[in-house]
């Protein structure tokens, strides 16, 4: 029984900590549901060849590749979204 | 975003820049943020490329965003290759190798590190309006 209580208490503490970090209890739930599954540390390291990927230009019809933009100068890549 | 635009303006002659728009971080149908409601940034998670392009175009127009821009495809190929979501920074050197790899956003997303990388290579770009903590204008002649 004490093991159950301890595990329950730990989970409660973890949830409270997550709520504080995320902004509130609802945020903690949404973080677990919508954010954590998409957040990956990845395994790229400094010195690895930069992966390539096809991208669309803002007009939607032209495409280009990330690696096409790298070459004569260093390339700063900024990944993000609007929201 | 303001930090990135500033870095872009400071170093665009010496480095190339590319913004890659990936899946939304806080759309209205997932984990919406109050701040986005306040700022009127309310979009559902794009289900097709035209939705994604529409949001990307809203973003660049709204901020008159000057940094070159590309949109990830609906397979999220660029996002997956770079473990990018929700936001992340990299520098690729002239030989096509990763020279700087930023941490996972939002907590370890740090434009100052990119500025530091560029400054180490090309020198600092100073902004006179920014006062350093030890500057003392009263002592100036």
Backbone of each chain as ProteinMPNN parsed JSONL, in Angstrom:
{"seq_chain_A": "XXXXXXXXXXXXXXXXXXXXXXXXXXXXXXXXXXXXXXXXXXXXXXXXXXXXXXXXXXXXXXXXXXXXXXXXXXXXXXXXXXX", "coords_chain_A": {"N_chain_A": [[0.819, -1.196, 0.0], [1.951, 1.204, 0.791], [3.761, 1.56, -1.242], [2.115, 2.12, -3.405], [1.002, 4.544, -2.545], [3.306, 6.132, -2.466], [4.127, 6.121, -5.175], [1.887, 7.361, -6.295], [2.056, 9.862, -5.03], [4.476, 10.777, -6.081], [3.805, 10.945, -8.806], [1.881, 12.923, -8.629], [3.416, 15.092, -7.747], [5.105, 15.324, -9.973], [3.231, 16.022, -11.909], [2.331, 18.463, -10.915], [4.702, 19.927, -11.05], [5.087, 19.937, -13.826], [2.814, 21.378, -14.539], [3.394, 23.868, -13.469], [5.624, 24.508, -15.011], [4.522, 24.499, -17.589], [2.442, 26.301, -17.457], [-0.134, 25.883, -16.477], [-2.576, 23.448, -15.197], [-4.128, 22.526, -17.392], [-2.505, 23.222, -19.481], [-0.356, 21.554, -18.937], [-1.453, 19.041, -19.507], [-2.025, 19.36, -22.251], [0.505, 19.804, -23.179], [1.725, 17.326, -22.795], [0.121, 15.864, -24.493], [0.178, 17.153, -27.036], [2.652, 18.389, -27.518], [5.05, 17.095, -26.475], [5.175, 14.57, -27.931], [6.146, 15.428, -30.371], [8.546, 16.594, -30.013], [11.889, 16.197, -30.456], [15.115, 15.21, -29.62], [16.924, 14.502, -31.557], [19.625, 13.236, -33.655], [21.689, 14.553, -34.85], [24.98, 15.85, -35.122], [27.513, 18.31, -34.447], [29.647, 18.734, -37.175], [28.611, 16.659, -38.649], [27.304, 15.782, -41.902], [25.079, 18.098, -43.32], [21.64, 17.42, -43.391], [19.531, 17.028, -46.291], [16.592, 18.565, -47.681], [13.535, 18.974, -49.425], [12.012, 22.071, -50.086], [9.199, 24.311, -50.215], [8.769, 27.329, -52.02], [7.406, 30.547, -51.055], [5.448, 31.139, -52.917], [4.353, 28.728, -53.5], [4.544, 27.199, -55.814], [7.157, 27.016, -56.73], [10.049, 25.061, -55.938], [12.828, 24.222, -53.818], [16.024, 23.093, -52.563], [17.29, 22.605, -49.272], [20.079, 22.261, -49.118], [20.962, 23.473, -51.412], [21.196, 26.084, -50.737], [23.409, 26.305, -49.231], [26.913, 26.804, -49.247], [28.771, 28.91, -50.575], [28.937, 30.621, -48.451], [28.576, 30.518, -44.836], [25.528, 28.994, -43.723], [22.743, 30.031, -42.049], [20.229, 28.366, -40.442], [16.86, 28.686, -39.665], [14.416, 27.311, -37.936], [10.912, 27.207, -37.499], [7.532, 28.205, -36.476], [4.423, 30.058, -36.93], [2.647, 30.286, -34.742]], "CA_chain_A": [[0.0, 0.0, 0.0], [2.838, 2.372, 0.847], [4.361, 1.757, -2.572], [1.088, 2.798, -4.205], [0.902, 5.941, -2.096], [4.535, 6.821, -2.884], [4.069, 6.331, -6.626], [0.858, 8.374, -6.498], [2.593, 11.158, -4.596], [5.495, 11.18, -7.073], [3.099, 11.362, -10.022], [1.243, 14.203, -8.325], [4.482, 16.104, -7.732], [5.542, 15.497, -11.369], [2.182, 16.749, -12.626], [2.348, 19.855, -10.434], [5.9, 20.554, -11.621], [4.805, 20.145, -15.248], [1.821, 22.455, -14.618], [4.1, 25.134, -13.218], [6.481, 24.764, -16.166], [3.741, 24.722, -18.807], [1.561, 27.44, -17.276], [-1.325, 25.494, -15.723], [-2.866, 22.011, -15.346], [-4.576, 22.236, -18.753], [-1.304, 23.322, -20.324], [0.448, 20.355, -18.711], [-2.071, 17.954, -20.267], [-1.847, 19.619, -23.679], [1.934, 19.634, -23.471], [1.973, 15.882, -22.912], [-0.611, 15.321, -25.636], [0.446, 17.77, -28.338], [4.014, 18.887, -27.732], [6.128, 16.129, -26.228], [5.374, 13.568, -28.991], [6.787, 16.002, -31.565], [9.843, 17.179, -29.657], [12.933, 15.171, -30.525], [16.475, 15.705, -29.49], [17.6, 14.253, -32.832], [20.968, 12.687, -33.447], [22.703, 15.288, -35.608], [26.062, 16.407, -34.305], [28.415, 19.23, -35.141], [30.57, 17.977, -38.019], [27.841, 15.78, -39.541], [26.788, 16.388, -43.129], [23.742, 18.658, -43.109], [20.645, 16.699, -44.193], [18.853, 17.828, -47.314], [15.139, 18.411, -47.729], [12.9, 19.855, -50.407], [11.123, 23.077, -49.501], [8.413, 25.121, -51.142], [8.84, 28.788, -51.908], [6.14, 31.106, -50.57], [4.429, 31.126, -53.969], [3.737, 27.397, -53.519], [4.811, 26.411, -57.019], [8.601, 26.754, -56.839], [10.661, 24.293, -54.86], [14.293, 24.23, -53.786], [16.533, 22.218, -51.517], [18.062, 23.273, -48.22], [21.513, 22.223, -49.394], [21.28, 24.418, -52.495], [21.446, 27.401, -50.156], [24.679, 26.267, -48.506], [28.038, 26.654, -50.16], [29.803, 29.943, -50.614], [28.989, 31.248, -47.124], [27.821, 29.738, -43.849], [24.08, 29.123, -43.84], [22.006, 29.989, -40.786], [18.889, 27.796, -40.618], [15.951, 29.077, -38.595], [13.179, 26.536, -38.028], [9.881, 27.68, -36.576], [6.188, 28.389, -37.022], [3.851, 31.351, -36.575], [2.078, 30.261, -33.387]], "C_chain_A": [[0.869, 1.27, 0.0], [3.496, 2.649, -0.493], [3.387, 2.525, -3.468], [0.987, 4.268, -3.849], [2.126, 6.745, -2.567], [4.502, 7.131, -4.375], [3.053, 7.419, -6.953], [1.368, 9.762, -6.157], [3.623, 11.676, -5.599], [4.843, 11.68, -8.359], [2.457, 12.726, -9.819], [2.27, 15.337, -8.368], [4.942, 16.387, -9.167], [4.518, 16.32, -12.142], [2.164, 18.218, -12.213], [3.549, 20.603, -11.028], [5.682, 20.886, -13.096], [3.816, 21.298, -15.427], [2.483, 23.807, -14.427], [4.927, 25.511, -14.436], [5.65, 25.168, -17.384], [2.793, 25.91, -18.679], [0.309, 27.123, -16.481], [-1.613, 24.027, -15.952], [-3.299, 21.64, -16.762], [-3.379, 22.256, -19.709], [-0.43, 22.077, -20.173], [-0.111, 19.187, -19.525], [-1.831, 18.12, -21.767], [-0.389, 19.442, -24.085], [2.251, 18.156, -23.692], [1.327, 15.337, -24.184], [-0.111, 15.851, -26.982], [1.9, 18.162, -28.577], [5.062, 17.783, -27.598], [6.284, 15.082, -27.336], [6.125, 14.099, -30.222], [8.159, 16.594, -31.27], [10.89, 16.074, -29.611], [14.292, 15.83, -30.421], [17.211, 15.565, -30.829], [18.996, 13.714, -32.598], [22.023, 13.353, -34.329], [23.755, 15.839, -34.658], [26.84, 17.421, -35.136], [29.44, 18.393, -35.904], [29.872, 16.991, -38.947], [27.484, 16.533, -40.824], [25.371, 16.884, -42.87], [22.74, 17.888, -43.97], [20.009, 17.624, -45.225], [17.349, 17.614, -47.187], [14.607, 19.392, -48.758], [11.958, 20.814, -49.686], [10.334, 23.771, -50.595], [8.711, 26.592, -50.911], [7.464, 29.294, -51.491], [5.052, 31.111, -51.644], [3.791, 29.747, -54.145], [4.055, 26.571, -54.747], [6.294, 26.114, -57.187], [9.074, 25.92, -55.659], [12.18, 24.45, -54.932], [14.732, 23.335, -52.639], [17.378, 23.01, -50.516], [19.525, 23.367, -48.624], [21.928, 23.136, -50.552], [21.677, 25.777, -51.942], [22.781, 27.459, -49.408], [25.808, 26.153, -49.509], [29.068, 27.737, -50.033], [29.98, 30.63, -49.26], [28.353, 30.285, -46.12], [26.322, 29.993, -44.026], [23.447, 28.99, -42.46], [20.6, 29.473, -41.082], [18.041, 28.115, -39.401], [14.652, 28.301, -38.786], [12.161, 27.089, -37.043], [8.534, 27.754, -37.258], [5.644, 29.714, -36.51], [3.371, 31.335, -35.121], [3.135, 29.837, -32.386]], "O_chain_A": [[0.574, 2.253, -0.679], [3.758, 3.798, -0.849], [3.772, 3.447, -4.187], [0.899, 5.13, -4.723], [1.998, 7.887, -3.007], [4.807, 8.248, -4.795], [3.314, 8.293, -7.78], [1.143, 10.719, -6.897], [3.642, 12.863, -5.926], [5.256, 12.689, -8.93], [2.48, 13.577, -10.709], [2.026, 16.395, -8.947], [5.144, 17.543, -9.54], [4.875, 17.199, -12.927], [2.003, 19.106, -13.049], [3.432, 21.753, -11.452], [6.04, 21.969, -13.56], [3.956, 22.102, -16.349], [2.175, 24.77, -15.13], [4.944, 26.668, -14.855], [6.031, 26.075, -18.124], [2.379, 26.472, -19.692], [-0.262, 28.022, -15.863], [-0.979, 23.403, -16.803], [-2.911, 20.596, -17.285], [-3.263, 21.427, -20.611], [0.161, 21.6, -21.141], [0.64, 18.438, -20.15], [-1.482, 17.167, -22.465], [-0.089, 18.989, -25.189], [2.944, 17.785, -24.64], [1.886, 14.477, -24.864], [0.01, 15.097, -27.948], [2.332, 18.257, -29.726], [5.865, 17.567, -28.506], [7.415, 14.725, -27.666], [6.667, 13.325, -31.01], [8.853, 17.044, -32.181], [10.785, 15.135, -28.822], [14.572, 16.854, -31.044], [18.025, 16.417, -31.186], [19.496, 13.733, -31.473], [23.107, 12.808, -34.536], [23.45, 16.242, -33.535], [26.821, 17.387, -36.366], [30.028, 17.461, -35.354], [30.465, 16.534, -39.924], [27.375, 17.759, -40.83], [24.558, 16.178, -42.274], [22.971, 17.718, -45.167], [19.961, 18.841, -45.047], [16.897, 16.604, -46.649], [15.144, 20.484, -48.942], [11.209, 20.418, -48.793], [10.751, 23.811, -51.753], [8.882, 27.043, -49.779], [6.477, 28.562, -51.563], [3.864, 31.09, -51.321], [2.797, 29.612, -54.86], [3.858, 25.356, -54.734], [6.656, 25.07, -57.73], [8.576, 26.049, -54.54], [12.735, 24.77, -55.983], [13.911, 22.878, -51.843], [18.08, 23.954, -50.877], [20.144, 24.423, -48.492], [23.092, 23.523, -50.662], [22.402, 26.533, -52.589], [23.225, 28.532, -49.002], [25.667, 25.469, -50.523], [30.13, 27.522, -49.449], [31.051, 31.158, -48.963], [27.668, 29.342, -46.515], [25.91, 31.081, -44.432], [23.598, 27.969, -41.79], [19.867, 30.066, -41.874], [18.433, 27.858, -38.263], [13.875, 28.599, -39.693], [12.493, 27.402, -35.899], [8.389, 27.424, -38.434], [6.313, 30.415, -35.75], [3.655, 32.26, -34.36], [2.855, 29.754, -31.19]]}, "seq_chain_B": "XXXXXXXXXXXXXXXXXXXXXXXXXXXXXXXXXXXXXXXXXXXXXXXXXXXXXXXXXXXXXXXXXXXXXXXXXXXXXXXXXXXXXXXXXXXXXXXXXXXXXXXXXXXXXXXXXXXXXXXXXXXXXXXXXXXXXXXXXXXXX", "coords_chain_B": {"N_chain_B": [[11.802, 36.194, -32.734], [12.422, 38.803, -33.513], [15.09, 38.962, -32.7], [16.329, 37.279, -34.544], [15.896, 38.625, -36.951], [17.399, 40.879, -36.467], [19.982, 39.75, -36.267], [20.171, 38.739, -38.83], [20.135, 41.177, -40.299], [22.529, 42.227, -39.414], [24.472, 40.432, -40.306], [24.0, 39.605, -42.902], [25.491, 40.045, -45.188], [27.659, 38.46, -44.885], [26.908, 35.902, -44.205], [24.606, 33.355, -45.316], [21.068, 33.071, -44.969], [18.268, 31.119, -43.98], [14.928, 30.694, -43.426], [12.902, 28.129, -42.198], [9.737, 27.104, -42.442], [7.827, 25.188, -40.351], [5.582, 22.581, -39.047], [2.812, 23.863, -37.15], [3.229, 25.221, -33.841], [1.479, 25.966, -31.761], [-1.357, 25.665, -32.522], [-4.917, 26.452, -32.874], [-6.405, 24.152, -32.614], [-4.908, 22.473, -31.108], [-2.554, 22.776, -28.664], [-3.293, 25.632, -27.666], [-2.101, 28.967, -27.1], [-2.622, 31.574, -24.741], [-1.388, 33.998, -25.267], [-1.209, 34.022, -28.012], [-3.848, 34.345, -28.747], [-4.334, 36.888, -27.84], [-2.568, 38.274, -29.491], [-3.745, 37.839, -31.884], [-3.042, 35.578, -33.415], [-4.186, 33.103, -34.667], [-4.559, 30.02, -35.743], [-5.548, 26.948, -37.253], [-4.013, 23.686, -37.115], [-2.249, 23.125, -40.059], [-3.628, 21.05, -42.607], [-3.102, 20.554, -45.17], [-0.98, 21.459, -47.964], [-1.684, 23.963, -49.027], [-2.938, 25.28, -46.906], [-0.761, 25.488, -45.214], [1.005, 27.072, -46.684], [-0.527, 29.383, -46.779], [-0.523, 30.319, -44.133], [2.202, 30.746, -43.779], [2.608, 32.803, -45.602], [0.95, 34.77, -44.475], [2.417, 35.259, -42.176], [4.932, 36.261, -43.133], [4.095, 38.537, -44.459], [2.799, 40.014, -42.474], [4.831, 40.75, -40.712], [6.559, 41.888, -42.389], [8.702, 40.328, -43.072], [12.098, 39.848, -43.481], [13.881, 37.748, -43.945], [15.148, 35.123, -46.014], [12.945, 32.499, -47.114], [11.473, 29.305, -46.674], [9.149, 26.586, -47.068], [8.239, 23.764, -45.279], [7.455, 20.473, -46.497], [4.35, 18.5, -46.582], [4.974, 16.063, -45.572], [6.677, 16.66, -43.629], [9.447, 16.641, -43.973], [11.838, 18.199, -43.737], [11.61, 19.095, -41.134], [11.704, 16.622, -39.744], [14.229, 15.684, -40.486], [15.909, 17.477, -39.257], [15.139, 17.47, -36.633], [13.434, 19.539, -35.757], [11.125, 20.753, -34.629], [9.599, 22.492, -31.836], [10.934, 24.796, -32.594], [14.137, 25.656, -33.83], [17.666, 26.151, -34.223], [20.325, 26.186, -36.59], [23.708, 26.201, -37.868], [25.193, 25.84, -40.965], [28.22, 25.003, -42.426], [30.553, 26.083, -45.064], [31.354, 23.755, -46.264], [29.202, 22.149, -46.13], [28.719, 20.935, -43.752], [27.426, 20.492, -40.424], [27.861, 23.175, -38.362], [27.04, 24.492, -36.155], [24.716, 23.539, -33.748], [21.703, 24.171, -32.487], [19.879, 23.948, -29.359], [16.842, 22.124, -28.419], [13.863, 23.847, -29.052], [11.197, 25.275, -27.037], [12.815, 26.04, -24.931], [15.571, 25.796, -25.143], [16.195, 27.265, -27.32], [18.173, 29.535, -28.798], [19.017, 32.395, -30.029], [21.177, 34.072, -29.444], [23.375, 32.425, -29.337], [23.837, 31.8, -32.005], [24.438, 34.327, -32.941], [26.785, 34.635, -31.492], [28.39, 32.663, -32.695], [28.657, 33.69, -35.289], [29.849, 36.102, -34.667], [32.269, 35.279, -33.608], [33.543, 34.48, -35.86], [33.335, 36.531, -37.737], [33.535, 38.872, -36.403], [32.221, 41.099, -33.932], [29.085, 42.778, -34.23], [28.337, 45.874, -33.32], [25.831, 47.565, -31.45], [25.149, 50.752, -30.943], [23.123, 51.857, -29.381], [22.616, 50.091, -27.393], [23.292, 49.717, -24.061], [26.074, 48.623, -22.263], [26.415, 46.8, -19.147], [28.531, 47.831, -17.627], [29.025, 50.281, -18.642], [29.511, 53.739, -18.276], [28.037, 56.555, -18.581], [28.35, 59.018, -17.357], [30.99, 59.371, -16.878], [32.039, 59.908, -19.267], [33.813, 62.106, -21.439]], "CA_chain_B": [[11.893, 36.517, -34.169], [13.138, 40.073, -33.63], [16.527, 38.677, -32.584], [16.79, 36.684, -35.793], [15.922, 39.678, -37.968], [18.556, 41.718, -36.142], [21.19, 39.004, -36.65], [20.148, 38.743, -40.294], [20.551, 42.495, -40.788], [23.929, 42.462, -39.063], [25.431, 39.493, -40.92], [23.501, 39.046, -44.168], [26.512, 40.107, -46.241], [28.702, 37.464, -44.637], [26.316, 34.562, -44.114], [23.276, 33.189, -45.894], [20.05, 32.732, -43.978], [17.062, 30.502, -44.511], [13.892, 30.315, -42.464], [12.12, 26.973, -42.642], [8.456, 27.075, -41.741], [7.431, 23.799, -40.075], [4.218, 22.467, -38.498], [2.541, 24.866, -36.121], [3.523, 24.831, -32.463], [0.347, 26.187, -30.857], [-2.58, 25.968, -33.28], [-6.137, 26.52, -32.05], [-6.96, 22.81, -32.391], [-4.009, 21.691, -30.255], [-2.242, 23.475, -27.402], [-3.305, 27.068, -27.982], [-1.558, 29.856, -26.069], [-3.393, 32.814, -24.563], [-0.686, 35.122, -25.892], [-1.524, 34.025, -29.441], [-5.195, 34.9, -28.89], [-4.143, 38.328, -27.651], [-1.87, 38.818, -30.668], [-4.499, 37.457, -33.071], [-2.321, 34.575, -34.216], [-5.056, 31.948, -34.42], [-4.634, 29.154, -36.911], [-5.607, 25.503, -37.025], [-2.863, 22.968, -37.668], [-2.489, 22.883, -41.484], [-3.827, 19.667, -43.042], [-2.617, 20.426, -46.547], [0.073, 22.425, -48.28], [-2.173, 25.328, -49.25], [-3.103, 25.879, -45.569], [0.565, 25.794, -44.667], [1.514, 28.222, -47.434], [-1.309, 30.577, -46.423], [-0.031, 30.825, -42.843], [3.563, 31.25, -44.01], [2.478, 34.101, -46.273], [0.439, 35.72, -43.468], [3.525, 35.596, -41.271], [5.953, 37.111, -43.764], [3.495, 39.844, -44.787], [2.471, 40.761, -41.253], [6.033, 41.329, -40.096], [7.458, 42.34, -43.444], [9.826, 39.497, -42.637], [13.074, 39.981, -44.562], [14.801, 36.614, -44.059], [14.7, 34.138, -47.015], [11.9, 31.673, -46.512], [11.035, 28.07, -47.316], [8.059, 25.925, -46.357], [8.396, 22.307, -45.22], [6.344, 19.783, -47.171], [3.391, 17.923, -45.635], [5.601, 14.906, -44.915], [7.552, 17.213, -42.582], [10.776, 16.068, -44.231], [12.896, 19.043, -43.169], [11.404, 19.031, -39.682], [12.185, 15.337, -39.22], [15.673, 15.549, -40.713], [16.634, 18.366, -38.35], [14.509, 17.432, -35.299], [13.316, 20.992, -35.64], [9.923, 21.263, -33.962], [8.832, 23.59, -32.424], [11.826, 25.784, -33.21], [15.518, 25.243, -33.634], [18.633, 26.9, -35.034], [21.546, 25.511, -37.026], [24.571, 26.848, -38.855], [25.866, 24.891, -41.857], [29.403, 25.687, -42.961], [30.688, 26.081, -46.523], [31.555, 22.389, -46.764], [27.954, 21.405, -45.991], [28.653, 20.245, -42.461], [26.807, 21.245, -39.34], [28.885, 23.885, -37.586], [26.395, 24.819, -34.887], [23.413, 22.903, -33.608], [21.031, 24.713, -31.32], [19.078, 23.017, -28.568], [15.422, 22.043, -28.704], [13.033, 24.95, -28.601], [11.504, 26.693, -26.903], [13.657, 26.377, -23.774], [16.986, 25.874, -25.53], [16.291, 28.021, -28.57], [18.982, 30.646, -28.313], [19.627, 33.159, -31.122], [22.452, 34.663, -29.02], [24.455, 31.486, -29.67], [24.126, 31.987, -33.432], [25.16, 35.604, -33.011], [28.132, 34.36, -30.989], [29.12, 31.906, -33.724], [28.978, 34.632, -36.375], [30.765, 37.122, -34.137], [33.587, 34.651, -33.453], [34.125, 34.334, -37.179], [33.333, 37.766, -38.533], [33.613, 40.038, -35.531], [30.958, 41.555, -33.36], [28.437, 43.967, -34.766], [27.899, 46.599, -32.117], [24.686, 48.462, -31.569], [25.487, 51.818, -29.998], [22.024, 52.213, -28.463], [22.578, 49.136, -26.283], [24.294, 50.029, -23.046], [26.587, 47.478, -21.508], [26.208, 47.078, -17.72], [29.618, 48.597, -16.992], [29.245, 51.576, -19.277], [29.172, 54.819, -17.34], [28.005, 57.757, -19.425], [28.749, 60.233, -16.617], [32.442, 59.519, -16.904], [32.47, 60.27, -20.61], [34.222, 63.516, -21.474]], "C_chain_B": [[12.643, 37.821, -34.393], [14.642, 39.88, -33.571], [17.083, 38.16, -33.901], [16.901, 37.751, -36.88], [17.127, 40.59, -37.741], [19.87, 41.036, -36.556], [21.309, 38.97, -38.172], [20.657, 40.077, -40.838], [22.033, 42.747, -40.529], [24.898, 41.629, -39.912], [25.028, 39.012, -42.312], [24.519, 39.139, -45.301], [27.54, 38.994, -46.086], [28.176, 36.045, -44.545], [25.0, 34.545, -44.879], [22.325, 32.751, -44.795], [18.883, 32.056, -44.685], [16.129, 30.158, -43.35], [13.151, 29.113, -43.028], [10.871, 26.892, -41.78], [7.998, 25.626, -41.592], [6.044, 23.77, -39.441], [4.05, 23.407, -37.305], [2.795, 24.322, -34.719], [2.283, 24.905, -31.573], [-0.919, 26.557, -31.618], [-3.807, 25.884, -32.38], [-6.713, 25.14, -31.763], [-5.999, 21.899, -31.617], [-3.785, 22.48, -28.956], [-2.142, 24.975, -27.682], [-2.79, 27.881, -26.792], [-2.404, 31.116, -25.992], [-2.741, 33.991, -25.298], [-0.992, 35.191, -27.391], [-2.929, 34.558, -29.709], [-5.101, 36.425, -28.819], [-3.531, 38.969, -28.906], [-2.585, 38.489, -31.979], [-3.672, 36.577, -34.005], [-3.038, 33.252, -33.997], [-5.226, 31.141, -35.7], [-4.799, 27.716, -36.461], [-4.344, 24.868, -37.61], [-3.135, 22.675, -39.151], [-2.613, 21.389, -41.806], [-3.359, 19.465, -44.472], [-1.672, 21.582, -46.836], [-0.479, 23.837, -48.451], [-2.461, 26.024, -47.919], [-1.75, 26.332, -45.028], [1.155, 27.03, -45.366], [0.78, 29.503, -47.042], [-0.8, 31.171, -45.111], [1.364, 31.426, -43.012], [3.509, 32.634, -44.66], [1.899, 35.162, -45.336], [1.586, 36.209, -42.584], [4.493, 36.577, -41.926], [5.388, 38.496, -44.088], [3.28, 40.671, -43.53], [3.694, 41.448, -40.661], [6.992, 41.905, -41.128], [8.805, 41.623, -43.284], [10.875, 39.398, -43.746], [13.927, 38.737, -44.835], [14.272, 35.633, -45.115], [13.895, 33.004, -46.374], [11.618, 30.429, -47.337], [10.01, 27.382, -46.44], [8.257, 24.415, -46.433], [7.215, 21.635, -45.915], [5.468, 19.062, -46.13], [3.875, 16.6, -45.052], [6.538, 15.347, -43.795], [8.992, 16.719, -42.724], [11.892, 16.887, -43.59], [12.827, 19.011, -41.64], [11.993, 17.744, -39.099], [13.7, 15.223, -39.351], [16.467, 16.347, -39.681], [16.082, 18.352, -36.92], [14.156, 18.856, -34.869], [12.201, 21.483, -34.722], [10.131, 21.437, -32.472], [9.693, 24.693, -33.036], [13.254, 25.373, -32.892], [16.413, 26.007, -34.6], [19.826, 26.014, -35.382], [22.407, 26.489, -37.81], [25.253, 25.729, -39.644], [27.057, 25.612, -42.479], [29.518, 25.494, -44.478], [30.893, 24.675, -47.089], [30.301, 21.534, -46.591], [27.846, 20.625, -44.694], [28.002, 21.141, -41.408], [27.903, 21.851, -38.465], [28.346, 24.298, -36.224], [25.037, 24.141, -34.88], [22.784, 23.417, -32.332], [20.24, 23.637, -30.596], [17.621, 23.046, -28.988], [14.705, 23.277, -28.193], [11.881, 24.418, -27.755], [12.578, 26.984, -25.843], [15.125, 26.541, -24.153], [17.186, 26.497, -26.908], [16.983, 29.326, -28.24], [19.699, 31.389, -29.445], [20.976, 33.769, -30.741], [23.62, 33.731, -29.342], [24.834, 31.583, -31.149], [24.885, 33.29, -33.638], [26.61, 35.403, -32.557], [28.985, 33.625, -32.015], [29.567, 32.847, -34.843], [29.992, 35.668, -35.912], [32.179, 36.548, -34.004], [34.293, 34.603, -34.801], [34.294, 35.664, -37.907], [33.456, 39.032, -37.694], [32.234, 40.462, -35.065], [30.402, 42.719, -34.16], [27.837, 44.697, -33.578], [26.699, 47.479, -32.438], [24.842, 49.553, -30.52], [24.378, 52.119, -28.994], [21.949, 51.264, -27.267], [23.696, 49.467, -25.303], [24.773, 48.746, -22.375], [26.5, 47.825, -20.026], [27.305, 47.949, -17.108], [29.89, 49.937, -17.681], [28.777, 52.682, -18.317], [29.193, 56.146, -18.089], [28.477, 59.005, -18.694], [30.255, 60.471, -16.675], [32.952, 59.962, -18.29], [32.83, 61.755, -20.659], [33.135, 64.405, -22.079]], "O_chain_B": [[13.412, 37.942, -35.347], [15.389, 40.541, -34.293], [18.171, 38.552, -34.323], [17.872, 37.781, -37.635], [17.787, 41.018, -38.688], [20.755, 41.674, -37.125], [22.392, 39.146, -38.731], [21.506, 40.106, -41.729], [22.709, 43.398, -41.325], [26.01, 42.069, -40.201], [25.654, 38.098, -42.849], [24.424, 38.393, -46.275], [28.214, 38.628, -47.048], [28.915, 35.089, -44.782], [24.361, 35.581, -45.066], [22.735, 32.135, -43.811], [18.556, 32.374, -45.828], [16.496, 29.433, -42.425], [12.811, 29.09, -44.211], [10.929, 26.649, -40.575], [7.805, 24.923, -42.584], [5.399, 24.81, -39.31], [4.992, 23.701, -36.569], [2.605, 23.137, -34.446], [2.056, 24.03, -30.738], [-1.493, 27.624, -31.398], [-3.758, 25.327, -31.283], [-7.433, 24.964, -30.78], [-6.245, 20.7, -31.486], [-4.738, 22.802, -28.246], [-1.057, 25.511, -27.905], [-3.016, 27.527, -25.635], [-2.844, 31.659, -27.006], [-3.417, 34.85, -25.864], [-1.031, 36.275, -27.973], [-3.185, 35.148, -30.758], [-5.699, 37.145, -29.619], [-3.927, 40.058, -29.32], [-2.093, 38.819, -33.057], [-3.613, 36.802, -35.214], [-2.573, 32.393, -33.248], [-5.948, 31.538, -36.615], [-4.268, 27.309, -35.428], [-3.694, 25.441, -38.485], [-4.141, 22.044, -39.475], [-1.815, 20.573, -41.345], [-3.233, 18.331, -44.934], [-1.574, 22.541, -46.072], [0.175, 24.807, -48.067], [-2.255, 27.232, -47.804], [-1.62, 27.417, -44.463], [1.725, 27.911, -44.722], [1.381, 30.576, -46.978], [-0.662, 32.388, -44.992], [1.667, 32.481, -42.456], [4.278, 33.526, -44.301], [2.305, 36.323, -45.391], [1.708, 37.398, -42.289], [4.834, 37.605, -41.34], [6.095, 39.5, -44.007], [3.542, 41.873, -43.513], [3.613, 42.575, -40.172], [8.09, 42.352, -40.795], [9.875, 42.228, -43.351], [10.572, 38.915, -44.837], [14.623, 38.679, -45.848], [13.078, 35.334, -45.124], [14.145, 32.613, -45.234], [11.534, 30.497, -48.563], [9.994, 27.565, -45.223], [8.423, 23.856, -47.517], [6.105, 22.169, -45.92], [5.806, 19.022, -44.947], [3.254, 16.068, -44.132], [7.12, 14.516, -43.097], [9.664, 16.421, -41.736], [12.793, 16.326, -42.966], [13.845, 18.914, -40.955], [12.692, 17.775, -38.086], [14.374, 14.729, -38.447], [17.561, 15.947, -39.282], [16.518, 19.145, -36.085], [14.521, 19.313, -33.785], [12.337, 22.537, -34.1], [10.793, 20.594, -31.866], [9.23, 25.437, -33.899], [13.54, 24.82, -31.831], [15.97, 26.453, -35.658], [20.273, 25.202, -34.572], [21.911, 27.479, -38.349], [25.814, 24.797, -39.068], [26.91, 26.717, -43.001], [28.686, 24.827, -45.094], [30.631, 24.437, -48.268], [30.324, 20.335, -46.87], [26.984, 19.758, -44.552], [28.029, 22.368, -41.498], [28.747, 21.147, -37.911], [29.101, 24.436, -35.261], [24.306, 24.165, -35.869], [23.264, 23.141, -31.232], [19.967, 22.566, -31.138], [17.209, 23.875, -29.799], [14.906, 23.704, -27.056], [11.621, 23.215, -27.763], [13.184, 28.056, -25.857], [15.839, 27.339, -23.547], [18.204, 26.283, -27.567], [16.449, 30.14, -27.486], [20.837, 31.066, -29.785], [21.83, 33.967, -31.606], [24.732, 34.196, -29.591], [26.006, 31.463, -31.505], [25.845, 33.352, -34.405], [27.54, 35.935, -33.163], [30.166, 33.932, -32.183], [30.715, 32.8, -35.285], [30.882, 36.062, -36.665], [33.164, 37.243, -34.255], [35.52, 34.678, -34.862], [35.284, 35.881, -38.606], [33.478, 40.139, -38.232], [31.225, 40.212, -35.724], [31.149, 43.537, -34.698], [26.933, 44.189, -32.915], [26.574, 48.046, -33.524], [24.681, 49.292, -29.328], [24.651, 52.58, -27.885], [21.313, 51.571, -26.258], [24.874, 49.496, -25.659], [23.974, 47.899, -21.975], [26.508, 49.003, -19.668], [27.046, 48.715, -16.18], [30.849, 50.635, -17.353], [27.759, 52.542, -17.639], [30.239, 56.782, -18.215], [28.951, 59.951, -19.325], [30.733, 61.598, -16.543], [34.114, 60.332, -18.459], [32.202, 62.567, -19.98], [33.317, 65.618, -22.183]]}, "name": "protein", "num_of_chains": 2, "seq": "XXXXXXXXXXXXXXXXXXXXXXXXXXXXXXXXXXXXXXXXXXXXXXXXXXXXXXXXXXXXXXXXXXXXXXXXXXXXXXXXXXXXXXXXXXXXXXXXXXXXXXXXXXXXXXXXXXXXXXXXXXXXXXXXXXXXXXXXXXXXXXXXXXXXXXXXXXXXXXXXXXXXXXXXXXXXXXXXXXXXXXXXXXXXXXXXXXXXXXXXXXXXXXXXXXXXXXXXXXXXXXXX"}
